[in-house]
Amino acid sequence: MENLSGKEFGAYRIVAPLGEGGMASVYKAYQASMDRYVALKILPRFFANDPNFVHRFEREAKVIAQLEHPHILPVHDYGESEGYTYLVMRFVKGGDLAGIMTGEPLNHAQICKFISEIASALDYAHGKGVIHRDIKPSNVLIDDQGNCLLSDFGLAKMTLSDSKFTASGAFIGTPTYASPEQCIGQELDSRSDIYSLGVMLYEMYTGRLPFRADTPMGVVFKHVNDPLPMPRTINPQLSEAVERVILKALAKKPEDRYQTAGELAAELRLVDNPMSQPGSMPVLDAGATVVRPAASPPGAPAGQKPVSGPTRGRRTASPVLILGCIGAVIIMILVTALAGIYGLKTLLPLAGKITSPAVLPTATLKPVMAATLAIQTGQDSRATPTAVLVPSPLPKLTLAPELTTPSALITPSATPQPAETWMKLPGLPSSVNAVVIDPQNPQVVFAGTGKSGSGSGVYRSDDGGLTWQRMSNGLPSEAVVGLVFASQDSSRLYAVVEDMLYASDDRGENWTRLSDVMGSYSGFANRLVISADGKTLFALPGSAGIFRSTNQGAAWQPVIQGLPQGMNEQTFVQSLAVAASDPSIVYTGTGERWEFAYGVYKSTDGGQTWAASNQGMLDIGITALAVDPTDANVVYAGAFSGELYKSIDGGQTWQTIIARDGTGFSNSIYGIQINPQQPEQVFIMDSDRGVLESDDGGITWTLYGKPTGDFRLPYELAPMAIAFGERPAIFIGSESFSLWLYAKSDFLSAVLPTALPAAVATLEPLPGNGKWDQLQGLPNTINSALVDPTNPQVIYVGTGENNSGAGIYKSEDGGETWGEAMNGLPRVDVLALAVSGETAGFRLYALVGEGLYFSDDAGASWQQKEKSFGQVYYIENLAISPDGRTLMTWYGGSGLYHSTDGGGNWLESTQGLPEGERGDVYVDSIAFDPSDPSVVYAGTGYNHQLGNGVFKSTDGGQTWTAANKDMLDCDVTALAIDPQDPQVVYAGVDGGDLYKSVDGGQSWAKIRSVGQPFSNWVRTLVLDPETGRLYMVTNQEGLMASGDGGLTWQIFGRPGEAFADDIKAVAIAFGQEPVFYISTRESGFWRYTLLP
């Protein structure tokens, strides 16, 4: 991908590359005239000379420009500059759906939300005569609020347009998600997109694609001819109702499918019980083996009947299928020719490649939980439940070697495994990217943390991981993605912070920046490797190949001579290992997951030049490597597709010692470590199984598993460290589950009472008893709502989006009728409302556009505060202290400001708050102590990132100190303080979890665990000042209430058919029977009334 950073394309200055699509590159750019970031999709310059490609690009701009829908990524502009053609689109920070679909089934609520939003976008586009043609997870972006945005309509085609453009018969789309009619080149209609959406639905519920093969041609043939692998054979917990929806969506014939995407989404939402009864999952013994019949087609279980079409067997192939196969072959020839254009990986059979006729037995593991949690709840409603770990025995697994394995490798008998267990280590952020053990003292452990600016830093433990201290003096507030000691004397520790290299010579006390690991390349050095003699460092930034430093990281040079190159001369490398016994011997694993993969390459000159060392793994993505510390010829290579290979001749030949199905979607090997004192002892980290150990060089394996069933290991990083000894202590980290230790259970039992954080009560919610009514007479977009403090029948709302329907409306009859309260206000969006005081002399404040207005006559007239915001960039929130003397305003990275003169002058209030990459301060929520206005709590973070928990001020918001123990990297979206006991504070976070402190923020306990980033977050927390009852609004469950401090909940739900993340504002009229008001993004204003 060419780096165009700094160039100007018309009104847009390129900031940084974002990614690469099939025929274009995407860059982040700044548009000064609108003071915003945008995304530029740019064709390579040589394409601009081809009128056919330019014509396609122009069609893309015109097609998308006609599509205006909340779940379709909008296009702002189109242009040409310096021989490049480009599109200008909205810049979306949140990532894409492919980043969420990581090989594990999603939950039903998430799936319904995603499918409903995508279906809504498709129905709209289809109604305009537009077919997308390339529906897949990477073309579904996720915005800051967790909304789906369907992108890349560049492959779309107007159904009523002429056919000149497609007369060539070129294959447009992605084979893994293509419909059968798309695969054989037939004319398409909207039902082709529905099939592709069905493939995504299949993948969401099962964690894998329905059809996979070694080549795109193989996938095409399967879509056309093969029966669909039944979803319940892959995920037996699925209900028949869900399976029926999937089967209909993936019918071979378009007329047998859903005829609209909305019809599919509607039927999915009607499923009451998406999962079968617990216990339906079959359990197999650990030692059992399953031999697959050689005649079974890949990807289809033996004996399975096709979903549509005649039963396979002896029959005469229909002319349609014969022509389809011929068409598919022709198409795939074109696909191969255009692979470089569309980014398709084509792996045609290679001459001389030998496939063994033997059928490898597949080891099947019995699922084992290494520990189970028993919840004990105290009587006091404030008491936090405690957790007790109960160890479970581990099985011994024997994996049969290949028939060609050297005779020296034999399979010993199984031996029992001592009882040990997993323990979550307290005091660390949830994202642990790197972990390393001091080579001189195994009790000293370092962890590199952080994700999207949240909880970033280096932490050190001097007691084997039980307590931690942040050691980040000199480091920026960015994710620490790599840690490595320079040598066995532990004199220097290196840290990779994003793509910058830092070093510490005093065990992490202080850090010095050495260099940008990537030099001028804007990349992400996700692994750092150092030779045993400490003289050579290697950095792996993914598609940029390998960078090497021989002067302790001061300067770096790319070393890719001899390595295979993909599109745009990119070199994809994802693992590297240096031989400890001979630093001149280096092995590297190629590929980007399963793409651009060519197995292992080897260097004999310290990494300067490379040669193929990939016999038997020519197209395998190698995600992990390890070299025997005593013998540079013994090498282990772990694959993204789950296999483990071993070479005993320096990489000349390889044997498969752990076989998987080769899918690359269910499990991958991300880490390998060898005991330097006992090289036959090997540990691997498998994304699906967890940690496995072999004491005999990989013939038999002990399964240690992983801490919890939903524990996910990150792809980019391999945070595993082992303190070798009589019984090794194993540390593994995760981007969401922090750091865990596996050690002897008697050791854990001694530290459990003090080391474990509080567990979470998981009690069934009770249904609420009330009704929702939509209130009439208001615009659709309600940004804020407020109840008159002297009269609960008087309601104020602020409205408007893009200055449409903007204003303030007032109701004096509990929302039945409304009138404008606009005297003195401009017609621009009203973003926030707040009230000062609770007496007849109260004052209303309103944020209207970029101005602050106030009213002293209950909204009858408004006055503007002159020059109220000064240099404040942008605001959208307003909070007022209980005594009315202090106002605070904030929005995302714009920081935090306070005023003590009623909003006339504003001062920055960021001293002590954590800063982002450019010095930005991100605040998401504010709460004043109702009994002491000098005490203020701030929730840091914004839009799933840059969260560092709660901070507290005792001087009215002028200075801040951390109050974030046990919530170091939480984006705190809502705060509430108990008016009857201000030491009790509640904090709701992105993901839907709820924390509680009973000591004024000194410590926190998680009292509700949901953990669904992008799909759930706490919008509002409110405490009834009379009863102390807690009310919470999440964008997943809607309105909830708890009368016992958050242990049990009543769920009142959401209004109407509004999507979960549409909730924007909440107001509550307290009284004998509270009345609740909720606004949604597009569905207006709703009232919830409790029924007797």
N, C-alpha and C positions, 0 to 999 in steps of 0.2 A: 504494500500500500504506500503510494507516494505521500510524503509529508509536505503538505502545502501550508503549514502553519505560518502565519504572518502575512500571507498574500491577501489582496483585496479583490473580491469578485463583486463588481458593482458597489452596492451599498453595504456589502458584508465583508468583514475581516475574519479570515480563518483563525481559529484559536487552537484547535487540536483535532487529530483524527479520532473518530468514534468507532468505526468498524468498516466492514467490507461486505457488499452484497454480491449478487450474481453477476451484475454487469456495471456496477458503480460503487464508488467509495462514499462514505458518509463522514462529514466533518462537523464539529461544533464551530459556530461562527457568531460574531457579535454584530448586531444591527444598531448603529449609533442613533439613527433617526428615531427609532422606537425604544431605545435603551433596553434591549432584550437580547437574549441568546436564541439562536435558531439552529436548525440542522440543515446542512447543505448536502444534497445528494449529487455527486459530480461524476460525469463520465470521464474515463481516461481520454487523454487528448487525441490519441490515434482513432478512437471511435468517432470523434466529431467530424472526421474526414469521410466517414461512410454515411451517405444520405439515408440509408435504410435504418441505421441505428439512431441517427438524429430524428428521423421521422417517428420512430417508436418513442423516443424520449419526449418529443413534442406532444404526441398522443397521450402519454402518461400525464403530463401537466394539465392538458385540457380535460381529460376524464376526471381526474381527482378534483379539479377546480369546481366541477359541477356537483360534487358530493359534500353536503353539509349535514353532518350528523354527529351527535356527542361521542360516538364510539368509532369514528373514522378519523384518522390523523389528517388534519387539514394541511393544504398546501397554500403558502402565502404568496409565492412569487416564482418566476421562471426567468432564466436569462442565459447569456453566453458571455464569456470573458476569456481572453488570451487562448482561444482555441478550445476551451472547455465549455460544455453545456451543463447546466445545473438546475436543480429544483430547490426551492426554499420551503422548509416544513417546520412545524412546531418542534421545539427542542423538548424532549421528554427525558427526565432524569431516572425514572424508576426501573428501567431495564425492560425485559420482555418476558413473555410467558414461558419461553424455553428455559429461562433461568429459574423458574419455579418448578417446572416439570423435570425433575432431576433423576428420574428412574424409579420413583416410588409412587404408589397411588396417592392421589389427592383426596381430601375429604369431600363428601357429597355437597356440603354447602358451598365450598369453593367452586366446585365444578359447575353447579347450577348458576352461580353468579357469572363465571367466565363465559359459559355457553350462552346464557341469556343475552349478555352484552354483545358478543360476537354475532349471534343470530339476529339481533336487532339491527346491527350494522349491515349484515348481508341482505336482510329483507329490504332495507332501504335502498341499497345499491342495486339489487335485482329489480326493484320497482322502477329504477331509472334506466334499466336496460344494460347494466354493467355486470359482467362476470369477473370475479377476482382471478381465478385460475391458479392461485398459489397460496391457498390457505394452509398455514403451518404455524407452530408456536412462535418461531422467531419473527414472524410477521405480525404478531400481536404484541404491541408495546403496552407497558403498565405505567400509568402516570403517577403523580405524587399522591393522589388520593386512592390509588389502587384500582382505577378504572381501566378497562381494556380499550385500546385504540388500534383498530385494524389498519395496517399500513401496507405499503408497497403494492399499490394498485397499478404499478408499472407493467404488470403482466395482464392487466385487465383488457377486456375487449368489448366494445359496444356490440350488442347482439344484432343491432340493425345496421351496423356499418358495413361497408363493402368488404369483400374477402381478399382483396389484393395482398394485404399485409400477411395473411396466414396461408397464402397459396403455396408457399415453399414446403409446408408440412412440418416445419421445425417444432420440436417438442418444447412446450412452454410449461414450466411448473417444476415441482420437486417429486421425483418418482415415489418416495416413501409415502406421500400424501395424495398422490394422483388418483383420479377415478379410473375405472376400467375403460370408459369411453375416451378419456383423455389419453390413456396409454396407447390406444390403437388408432389415434388420430381422427376420431369421429368429431362431427360438429357438436359443440357443447352448449348446454343451457345451464340455468341456475342450479339444477340438481347435481351437477358436478361439484360445485362448491359444498353442497350438503354432504356429499360423500367424504370430501376432505375434512369437513368439520366432524364427521363421524369417526375418522381415523384419530383425530385429536381426542375425541370423547373416549375412544377405546384406550388410548395411551394414558389419559387422565385416571381412568378407573383401574387399569392393570399395571401401569408403570412401564409398559413396553409397547412397541409398534406391532400391529397385526402381521405384517409381512416384512421379512428381512432376508437379505441374500448378500453374497459377496460382491455383486455388481449391481448397478442400477437396472441393467437388463433383466437380471434375475428377479428384482422387485417388481418390475413391470409385468413379467409373465405371471407372477403370483397374484397380482391385483386382477388380472384378466381371468385366470383359470383356476387358481387354487381355492379350496374352501377356506372360509374364515376360521381361524383358531378360536374356539368358543371362549368368551371372556371369563366364564366361571371356572374353566380348567386352569387359568392362570391366577385368578384371584377368587378362590372358592367362597370368600365372604360376601361376594356380590349377590344381590337378590335376583330372582328371575325377572322382576319388573325392570330393573336397570338393564339386564342383558337383552331383553326384548327391544328396548329403545336403541341400544347399540347395533343389534342385528338389523333392524329396519333401516337405520341410517347408512349401513354398509352393504345394503343389498346390491347385487351386481347390476341389476337392471334399474335404470333411473325411475321407471314407473312404479317400482316396488318400494322406493324410498319415501321418506317424507317429501312432500312437494314444496314446502317452504321451510326455511331455517327456524322461523318462529314456531312452527308446528312441532318441530323436534324439541325446542327449548320448553315449550308449554307442557309436553308430555313428560319431560324429565322432571319438571317441577311438581308434577302430580304424584311422583313416587313417594309414598309415605315411609317405607322402610327400605332404604337403599342397600342395607347389608343383611345377610342371612343371620340366623341365630348364632350366638357365640358357640364356639366349639366345633363348628362345621369344618374347620381346616384339618385336613388329614395330617397325622403325625407319623413319620417314618423313623425307624431305629437308626441310630448314628452309624452303625456298621453296615447298613444295607446298601446294596448297589442296584442300579437300574440299568439294564442294557437296552439301548434303543435299537429296534429292528432296522437293518440297513435299508429296507424298502420304503420306510416311512419318509414322506417328503419333508424337507427341512421346514420348520416353522409350523407344521400341522401335527397334532397328536395322532398317534396310530389309531386307526379305526374310525376317525372322525368323518362325518358326512359333510358334504358341502352345504353351505347355508342356502344357496340358490343354485338352480341348474340341476341337470341330471346327476345321479350318483356316479362317482368315479368307478370305473371298472372296465370291462370289455365292451366297448361301444364304438360307434363310428363318430369321429369328431365332426361337429357341425361345421358347415361352411363358414359361419360367422367367426367361430373360434380359430379355424384354420387361417382365414384371412387376417384375423386379429393377431395371431402369432407372427405371420409374415409382416404385417404392419408394424408390430412391435420391434421386430428385428431391424426393419428399415429405420424406424424412429431412433432406435438405440445407436445405430451407426451415426445418425446425425447428432445424437446426444454426445457420443464420443468425440466427434469432430468439434462440437461446440463446448466441450467440457471446460476449457479455459475461460470461455465467455460467461457461462452460467454457474461456474463454481461446483459442477457436479464431479464427484469422485468416481472415476471409472476404473475398475480393477479387472481387466480382462485376464483370462488364464495365461500364465506365463509358461513358455517352453521350458521343459526340464523340471518343472515342479512336480514332485511325486507325492501322491496321497496314499497313505497306508490303507490297505483293505481292511485292516483290523478295526473292530468297533470298540472304542474306548468305553469302559464302564464309568458311569457317572456317580460319584459319591453323593449321597443325599444325607444332609445333616438333620438331626432332630432339633427343632428350635429350643434353645435353652436360655432362660433369663438368669444371668449371673447373680442377680439379687432382686428381691421383691420388696416393695415398700408397704409397711403396715402403718396406717394412719391412726393416731390416738388424739382425740379432741378433748381439750380441757373444758371445765364447766364455765369459766369466765368467758364472756363473749369477746373479750379482748385477747384472750390467750391464743397463742398461735399453735396449731397442731404440730406435734413432733413426729419425726420419722425414725423408724427402726429398720435396719438392714438385716435381711435374713439370707445368708449365703446358701447357694444351691450347688450341688456337685456338677462337675464338667465332664462331658464325654471325651473319649479318645477316638479320633477319627483316622481310619486308614484309607489312603487314596492309592488306588492301584496304579503302578507305573506303566508306561507304554511297554509293549512286547519287546521293543528294541532297546530298552534301557540296559546299560552295561550290567553284567552279572554281579559286579561289585556292589550294586545298589540293590539290597534285598529288603523285604518288608518284615520288620520284627513284630512280635505280638504286642497287643495293646496293654498298657499299664494304667492303673487308676491315677486320677489327678487329685492332689490335695485340695481341700476346700479353701477357696479364696474368693474374693468378691471385688466389685467395683465400688469406688467411693468418689463422689463429686467433691472437688476441692473448693473450699470457700474463699471469698475475698478477691475473685478475679472477674473481669468482664465476661460476657457470654461468648464473645468472639475471640478464640485463641488460635492464632495463625501459625505460631512456631513455638517449639519447646526444646530446650537443650539442657543437658546435665553437665555440671562442672566435672571435667575429667579427673581432677584431683580430689574431689569431695562429692560423693553421690548424694549427699543431703542437700546440696546447693543446686537449685533448679531455677532456670530463667524461662519466662514465658513472654512471647511477643503477641500483643493484642490489638484489637480495633477493627472496625468495619465502617466504611463511609464516614470516618471522622469520629465515631462513637467509641468511647472507652479505649482509646489508643494509648500505647506506651509499652515499656518494658517493665516487667514485675520480677522480683527475686524472692525466693524462699530459701531460708537457711535451715529449715527443719523438715525437708523432704516433701514440701508442698502443703503443709498444714496452715501456715500463715504466710502472708505475702506483703511486700513493700514495693511501692511504685518507684522505679529507678529511671526517670526520664529527663533528668536535667541535661538540657542541650538538645533534646529531640523535639521536632515539630509535632503538632497534634494530628498526625496521620497514622494510618495502619502500619504496624510493624509486621512485615510479612516474612522475614527471614532472620534467623539467629544461628551463628556458628562460631566455635572457638577456633583461634588461629593454630593452636597446637595443643599437645597433651599437657603442657605446663600451665594452661589456662591463663596465660599472661595477658592475652588480648581477646576481646569478644567483639565480633562484628554484628551489626544489625542493618537489615535492609528496611528502610522506611519509604513506602511506595517505591520509587525508582532511585532513591538516594542511599548512599552507603555511609554509615556512621561506625565509629570504633570507640571502645572503652578500654582503658588500661588499668582501671581500678574496680573491676567486678561490677560494673554498671553504675557506679556512683556518678560519673560524668561522661558525657558523650561529645565526640568531635566529628564534624562532617568531613568526610574524605573526598567524595566526588559524587557526581551523578553516575550511577552504574551504567546507564545507557548513553552517556555523553549527549549528543544532539538528538538521539532517537527518543521520541516520546513513547515510552513503553512501560511495561509493568514487569519488573524483575521478580518473578514469583519463586525463584529458588536460588540459593547461594550455596556453592560447594567449594571446599578448600582441600588442597592436597595435605597428606599426612605431615609433610615437612613444613607446612605453613607458608610456602613460598609462592604458590599459585592459587588464585581465586578464579572461580567460574560463576557467571551469572546467566540465568536462562530466562529471557523475556518472551518466550512463546514463539511468535512468528518471525522474530529477528534473529533466531538461531542461538549462537553462544557468544558471550563476551568473556574475555580473559584478561587478567591483570597479573603481572609479575612483580609489581612494586607496592604490595600491600594495599591495593585498591585505589591508589592515587590516579592511575590512568587505565583506560580499558580499550581493548581492540577486539573487533569481531573476528572470530575464527571459525569460518564455515567452509573452507576449501575441502571439497570432496563430499560434502553433505548434499542430500537431494534437495531440490528446490521445487516449490509449487507455483501457484499463480503469482504473477507480478514479482517473480524472483524471491519469494518468501521462503524461509527455511524454518520448519516447525520442529522444535525440540522440546521435550517435556520431562527429561530425566538425565542425570549424569552421575557417574561414579569414578573416582580415582583410585587406582590400586595403591593400598598402603605400603606394600612391599616394594613397589617400583612406581614412583610418581610420574614417570614418562608414559605409563599405560593408562589410558582414559577410555571409558565406554560412555556412549550417549544413546538415549532412546528417542527416536523420531516420532513425529505425528502431533496432531492436535486432537486429543481424545482418539477417535477412530479414523479421522480424516488425515490426508497427507502423510500416511504412515508407511514406513519402509523398514521397520524393525530396528536392530541395533547397528551402530557404527562404532569403529574403534580407531584410536589414535595411539601411535607408538612414539610420538615426539612431544608429549606433554600437552596435546590438544591443539597443535598448530594445523595439522592436516588430518584428514579422516579417510577411512576406507570401509566399504560395506563388510559387515560381520553378521549377516542376517539369513544364513541358510536355514530354511524351515520356518521363517517368520517374515517373508518378503513384504507382507502388507499388514503388519501388526503394529498398532500404536503402543509404544512401551512407556508406561507411566512410572515405573520404579526400577531402579538398578542397585545392585550391591555386589562388591567384589570381596572374596575371601581375604581377610587381612594377612594371611600367611602364604597365600598362593594366588598370584594374579591371573592364573588360568581358570580358576573356578569363579563363575559369574552367575548371578541370579537376575532374571528379568521378569518383571510383572507387567501384564498387559491391561489395557483399558477394558478389553473384553473379558477379563477375569482369569485368563490362563497364567500359570507360572512356569517359566522356562529355566533350564539350567544348562550351562556349558562347562565342561571340564577340560577343554582344550583351547582356552583363550578366545572363545567366540567363533571358532571355525564351524562347529556344529552345535545344535541345540536340541534338548529333549524336553518334552512337555511333561512336567511332574505334577501339575494340577490342571485338570482339564475342565473347561466350562463349556457352555453352549455357544460361546463366541458372539453373543448378541451385542455386548457393549452397553447394555441398558440396565441390566439387573445388578451387576457387580463389577467392580474394577479393583485392581491392586494399586494402592497409592503409596505404600511404604514398605521397605525391606530393611531389616537390620540384622547383622551377624555379630555374635558374641566374639570379641577379639581373643579371648582366652580359650574358648571352645568353638572353633569355627563351624562345627557340625550343628550348632544350635542357631537356628534361623527363625526370625519373627517376620510375619507379614501382616499388613493392614489391608483388609478387604472391605470395600465400601458397604457390602451387604452383610457379610458374616461377622465382621469385626476383626479382632486380633487372633491369629493362629500361630502356634509354635511347633517347630520340628527339632528334635534332638538328634536326628540322624541324616542331616543333609537334605531333607525334603521328601522322605519316603512316607513317614507317618506324621500325623499332625494332631496337636491338642488344640481344641477350640476354646478360646477364652471369651469369645463373643464380643458384645459391645454393651455399654451401660444400660441403654433403654432400647425398646423396639423401634422408636422413631429417631434414634440418634443417627445423625448424618455426618459423614466425613466429607470435608471439602475436596473438590477436584483439584483446584490450582495448587493447594498447599498440602503438605504431609506432616502434620504436627504429631509425631510419635517420637518419644525418647524412652530409653530403657536403661535403668541402673542395674547392670549385670551383677550377679552374685549367686549365692546358694539358691535363693528363690528370687528371680528378678522382679523389680518393681517397674510396672509399665505405665507410662503417662501418654494419654491421647487427648487431643484437643479437637474442637469443632467450632465452626463459625456461628453456631447458635446455642450450643450446650456447654460452653466453657471447657474446663480441663478436668479430666478424670484420672484416678489412680487405681491400678489393679495390683493388690498386694495381699499378704497373708491376712486371713480373717481375724486371727488373734491380735495382730497389730491394729487392725481397724477397730476392733471392739474397744480397745483402750482409748481411742481418740474420738469415737462417735459422739459421746455426749457433748463435746465442745466444738468438734470440727464440722459437723454437718449443719447447713442452713435449715431453716424451718421448712417443713413440707407444706403442701397446699391442700386445703380441704376440697374434696370433689363431691359435693352433695347435689342430688338431683334438684333442679329448679321446680318451683311450684307455678302453675299457670295463674296469670292475673285474671281478675274478674271486672271487666269494663268494656267500653266500646269507643271506637274511633269515629270522629265526624270531621269531614273536610269542610273548612270554613270558606264561605263564598265572598266575592267582592274584593279580592286581592290579586295582585300580579302573581305569576307562578314562582318567581325567585324571591325568597324571603331570606335575607342575610342575618337578621338579628331580631330578637323578640324580648320584651320587657313587660313585667307586671307592675302596675302602679303600687308603690309601697303603702299607700293609704287606702286603696280600694281595689280588691282583687277582681272586680268586674271590669276594670280599666286595663286595656292591653295596648301596647305600642309595638309596631313592627317597622323595621327598616328594609327596603326592597330595592331591586334593580340589578341588572347584569348587563354590562357593556352599555350602561346608561339608558337601557330600555326598561320601562316600568319602574323607574327610580322614584323613591320618595319615602315619606313617613306616613303611616296610617294609624288611626286610633279607633278603638272600639270601647264603648262604655257599657256594653251589655254582654260581656264575656265572650266576645267574638262573633256574635250573631250578625251585627251590622258594622260597617266601617266607613270612616270619613277621612279625607286627607288632613294632615296637620303639617302643612308645607309653608306657612307664612314666613318669609325671610330665607327660605332654603333654595339653592339651585337644583335643577333637575339632573342630578348625577347620583350615582349609586350610594346608598346609605349602608355603610359597611358594619357599623357597630353602634349600639345604644348602651348607655350606662346611667345609673341614678346615684346622686349624692344625697345622703340623709334619708330618714324614714319618717319625717314629720311633715306638717302642712307646708313647710318652707323648703321642700326638696327641690333639687335642680336636676334637669335632664341634660345629658350630653349626647351628641351624635357625631360620629365620624362620617363626613359627607365628602366623597372623593378624597382630596388631599387636604381638606379643611376640618377644623373643629368648631362645632356650633353648640350653643347652650340655650335652654329655655327655662325661665323661672315661673311660667304660667301654664304648666301641664301641657306643653306643646302647642299652645295657641299662637305663639310667635317665637322666632328664633333669632339669635344674634351670633355673629362669627367672632371668634377670638383672633385678633389681628396678629399676623405673622406667628401663629401659634407653634408651628413645627420647625421653622428655621431650616437646618440642614438635614432634617430627618428624611431619609430616602423614600420610605413607603411604610404605611401603617395599615393595620386591619383589625386590631384588637384594642380594647380599652378596659382598664380596671381602676376602681376608686377605693381608697382606704375607707374603713368604717366611719371615721370622723370627717370624711369629705375633704381633707386637706391635701391629699396626695393623689395624683393621677399617674397612671403608668400606661404606656403604649408600646407595642412590639409587633413584629411580623417577621418570621423566618430569619434570614441572615441579616436583616436590617438592624438588629440589635435591640436594646431595651432603653427606654427613656422615661424620665419622671419629671413631674411638674409639681411645685408646691404653692403656686399662685393661681390655681383654677384653670390651668392650661394656657396661660399667657406666655410663659417661657419654659423651655424644656432643656434638661441636662442629661447627658449620657449616663447610664447606670450599669456599666459593664465591668467595673473593677472587681476582679476575682472570678469572673465567669470564664469558662473555657472558650478558646478561640479556634476557629477553623483555619484552613490552609492560607487564606488571604487576610487573616485577622478578623474574619466575620464572627459575630456572636449570635448563636442560634437559640432562641427562646420560643417555647411552644405553649406555655401556660404560666399564670400568676395567681397567687392566693394571698390575701392579707389575713393576719390573725385578727379575729373579730374583737378580741379583748385588748389588743395592744397593736396599734397601727404601725409601730416601728418594726414589727416582726413581719417579714414577707418571705414567701417561698416562691422559687422560680423553677419551672420544669424546663430543662434544656433539650435541644434537638429540634428537628423539623423534617417532616416527610420521610420517615424511616431512617434518618441518618443524623450524624453529628450529635447524638444523644449522649449525655454524660450524667443522667440522673437528676436528682433534686439538689438545688443550692439554696442557701438560707441567708437572709440579711437581718440584722438586728438594729440597723440604723435607717430604716425606711427605704431601703433599696439602693443606698449609695455604694455600699461595698458588700461582697458576697463571699461565703465560704462553702465548701462542699458539704453536703448532707446526704451523701449518696451511697452509704455502705450497703452492699448487697444489691445495688442497682446501678453499677458503674457505667453501663453503656445503654441505659434505657432512654428512649425518646418519650418524655413525660408530656402527655397531651392534655391532661386534666388534673386539677388539684382541688382539694376541699379540706377545710379545717373544722373540727367539731366545735360548735359554739359553746357547748356545755363543758368541754375539756379541751382547750387549745393545744394540749400536748399530743392529741390524737389527730393525725394527718393521714389523708388518703391520697394516693397518686395512681392515676390510670395511665397506661402506656400504650404506645403503638404495638399492635399485636393482640390487644384486648386484655392483657394481664392487669391485675389490681394489686397494689402494694399498700401496706398499712404500717404506720409508725405510732408507738404509744409513748415516745420519749422526745417529742419535738424534732424528729428527723435525724436523731443520732443513729438509729438502726431501723431497718425495714424488714418486714416479712411479706412474702408473696401470699396473699390469701385467695387469689383466684388466678388460675393458669389456663390460658387459651393458646397463646403463642401462634397467632396466624397473621404475620406481617403481610401487608398489601390487601388483606381481606377483612381485617378487623382492627378497630382501635377504639379507645374510650374517648367519646366526644365531649361528655359533660359529667361532672360530679357535683351533686348538690345535697346539702344536709338540711333537714327541716329544723329550724331554730327552736321549735317547741318540743318536738318529740325525739329529735336526734336521729330520725329515720334517714337512711342513706338512699339517694336516688342516683342511678347511673344510666347513661345512654351510650350504647356502643353501636357502631354502624353495621354490626352483624345481627345481634339479638334485638336491638332497639331499646325500649324503655324497660328498666329493671328497678326493683326496690328491695332493700334489706333492712330488717328491723333488729338484727343481732350483730351489727358491726361488720357485715360482709361475709358471714359464714353461710347463710342460706339466702336464697333470692326468689322473688316473684318476678316472672317475666310477663310484661304487658305487650311486648312485641313492637312492631312497626306499623305505621299507618298505611292502609291500602296496599297497592302493588308497588310502592316505591322501592327502588333498589336499596340495599343496605347502606351503601356509602353516599346516598343522597341526603342524609340528615345533615342540616347545616346549623340550626339554632334551636335552643330549648329554653322554655320559661315555665315556671311552676307557680301557681296561685295556691299558697298554703292555706289551710283551714281545717275544719273538722273532716272534710273529704277533699283532699287536694285535687286540683284540676291541672292537667299537663298540656302544654302547647309545644308542638314540634313542627319545624319547617323542613321541607325537602328541596332538593336542588331544582326539580322540575315539576313537582306535584303540589306546590302551594303550601298552605298552612292547615295544620290538623290539631284537633282537640281530643284528649282522652279523658273520659269521665268514668269514675268508679261506679259500679252498679251496687245496689244494696244487697 
